[in-house]
Amino acid sequence: MITIHPIPAFNDNYIWHLRQGDEHWVVDPGDANPVFDALGDNRLSGILLTHHHPDHTGGVEALMNAYQCPVYGPATIAQVTHPLVDGDHPTLIGCHWDVLAVPGHTLDHIALVLHAGEELHLFCGDTLFAAGCGRLFEGSPEQMFDSLSRLARLPADTRVYCAHEYTEANLKFARAAEPGNSAIASRLVSVKQVRAENRPTLPSTIGLECATNPFLRTQSPTIRALACERGAPADASPVEIFTVLRRWKDTF
């Protein structure tokens, strides 16, 4: 049975630690030191990466040097020993995985779907956040919208493991973008309590995101109306609504 735990890093990053038996893997280790602390006397079996940003890859070299472990991820990252591309289905930690290309935040971004028995676990880096999405550093709005739509089509009970603790701030934007959405209001109350206790708000689920994440709700009449007030045309496509939302969030 696989267990998945967050390892906090920097101010708000999560490095995800996966364990099954004697195997230990981490996803997006931006810093090696908290991984060393979490492992204790255990050995690291492998590393999974979603994209090339330093806060996701900065600890890779030290971990590789310490454990001589393989690194799976986009070929754009120098330390990757096993490149992954869209449509790959590796078997790791005794489980089947799906690799999904999700450009937008970066052009090389991938998401990783772990099949653990009947459960699906999505490691989405900085593409999909709880109640939000990543900034567009390299890709286009069209790419990011398509990537988010691809993730939104996963089963509703898929657990979502993103790489930052942004949930409370994202929900405050979601409330502004879709006032009157009771699911957003309820989630914000719950998240504030969780954060007051210094607990992580993750994982989320795809179903919860589809109900409360404005970037997955571009067909909402309320969101469309507010986007039009901010410059979207009256007959705006979902991508055009998304573009206005993302620009609004960038300065919120």
Stockholm file with secondary structure:
# STOCKHOLM 1.0

chainA/1-252         MITIHPIPAFNDNYIWHLRQGDEHWVVDPGDANPVFDALGDNRLSGILLTHHHPDHTGGVEALMNAYQCPVYGPATIAQVTHPLVDGDHPTLIGCHWDVLAVPGHTLDHIALVLHAGEELHLFCGDTLFAAGCGRLFEGSPEQMFDSLSRLARLPADTRVYCAHEYTEANLKFARAAEPGNSAIASRLVSVKQVRAENRPTLPSTIGLECATNPFLRTQSPTIRALACERGAPADASPVEIFTVLRRWKDTF
#=GR chainA/1-252 SS CCEEEEEEETTTEEEEEEEETTEEEEECCSCHHHHHHHHTTSCCCEEECSCCCHHHHTTHHHHHHHHCCCEEECTTSTTCSEECCTTCCCEETTEEEEEEECCSSSTTCEEEEEEETTEEEEEEETTEETTEECCCSSSCHHHHHHHHHHHHTSCTTCEEEESBCCHHHHHHHHHHHSTTCHHHHHHHHHHHHHHHTTCCCCCEEHHHHHHHCGGGCTTCHHHHHHHHHTTCCTTCCHHHHHHHHHHHHHTC
#=GC SS_cons         CCEEEEEEETTTEEEEEEEETTEEEEECCSCHHHHHHHHTTSCCCEEECSCCCHHHHTTHHHHHHHHCCCEEECTTSTTCSEECCTTCCCEETTEEEEEEECCSSSTTCEEEEEEETTEEEEEEETTEETTEECCCSSSCHHHHHHHHHHHHTSCTTCEEEESBCCHHHHHHHHHHHSTTCHHHHHHHHHHHHHHHTTCCCCCEEHHHHHHHCGGGCTTCHHHHHHHHHTTCCTTCCHHHHHHHHHHHHHTC
//
